[in-house]
Amino acid sequence: MKVIDRFLPCLAALMMAGTAAAADNYPSRAIRVIVPFPPGGGTDTVARVVAAKLSERWSVPVTVDNRPGGNTVIGADMASRAAPDGYTLFLPIDSTLAMNQSLYARLPYDPIRSFTPISLAVTMPMVLAVNPF
């Protein structure tokens, strides 16, 4: 939990910097975190831990909205159509913003222009193990 406690002030500062016009009273209402996976997975777990801490710190509801399917395209599309006011957050993975544009001829969102990054939430090492025989 110590990493999360260090992460939250950075996330809060970055989110408020993006909403300078409403900085005096942000957040004044509930915040939604869109997760492009079903409940119970790793991304959902991270989102729920972060949402609970943000809700506790800001005294407003922070809810996780799972929108699985389409290799994260469904959740990304929904997030890209949300008002850019800081009240809808999106927790994508590498395929959402980097790989999907190579996998699909057309995406309903622009991986670069549709989103504004505010923080890196998680890093995870990848390991490939093979049998030498």
ROKETI-771736 format. One record per residue (C-alpha): residue in one letter; x, y, z. Coordinates in steps of 0.001 Angstrom, whole numbers, plus 500000, padded with zeros to 6 digits. Each point is the difference from the previous one (the first is absolute). Last residue first. Layout:
<rs>
aXYZ ...
</rs>
This chain:
<rs>
f515339471406474257 p500781503487501344 n496557500247501710 v498761503536499833 a499210502749502506 l498897503463498948 v499725502515502816 m498050503235500098 p500514502536502750 m496978501932501182 t499681503729500376 v496905501511501517 a498149503322500224 l501965502243497670 s498376503380500282 i497986502695498260 p499952498946496366 t497633502022497824 f497855497866497726 s498256500302496637 r502908501540498100 i502579497218500247 p498014496747499911 d497458501523497587 y496617498444500709 p497417497946498058 l502870497901498635 r500412499173496331 a502216497430498277 y500510498106503255 l503106498193501255 s502560502757499493 q497898502665501725 n499196497439502682 m503656499608500981 a500893503342501541 l497112501642501856 t497718497131500940 s502658497301499682 d502196501674502617 i497314500041502680 p497246502504500645 l498674501406503307 f497586502780499038 l498829502890502145 t496671501783499706 y499495503014502254 g503044501885498738 d498004502322497725 p500808498573496576 a496366498952499385 a499802496293499270 r500153498789496383 s503570498715500281 a499106498049503138 m497179498133498240 d502224499205497032 a502766498795502288 g497609497711501882 i498715498400496794 v503457499807498379 t501556498075502940 n500680496871497854 g496399500182498758 g498468499381503366 p499814501221503562 r498374503183501329 n500478499960503792 d498954503255501703 v501953500549503217 t498536502592502330 v501576502944501777 p497471501461502442 v501047503327501511 s501875500626503246 w503222500892498134 r502437497841502002 e497671497079500670 s498657500006496451 l503547500175498637 k501065497060502185 a497003497882499000 a500439500844496314 v503711499054500117 v499232496599501533 r497100499423497600 a501998500994496930 v502906497735500950 t497624497063500466 d498265500693496689 t503330500048498176 g501018496695501598 g496777498171499300 g496923499591502192 p497453502107498193 p499958499905496195 f502502502082498021 p500025503431498323 v500047501852503355 i498204503354500053 v500555501981503207 r497023502206500876 i500209503019502298 a497131501248502155 r499507503714500573 s501828503133501154 p503485498795499283 y501327502586499460 n498712503183501667 d502717502576499469 a501634498157497102 a496990500397497725 a501698502163497377 a503321498238500536 t498612496578499114 g503129498362498631 a502071501165502968 m497398498452502295 m500516496578498472 l503762500284500226 a499947501093503625 a497569497248501000 l502003497325498204 c503228501159501631 p498349500094503436 l498598496488499428 f503207498241498910 r501930500274503272 d497126498436501957 i499660497375497268 v503659499011500336 k499567499605503780 m497055497684499560 
</rs>
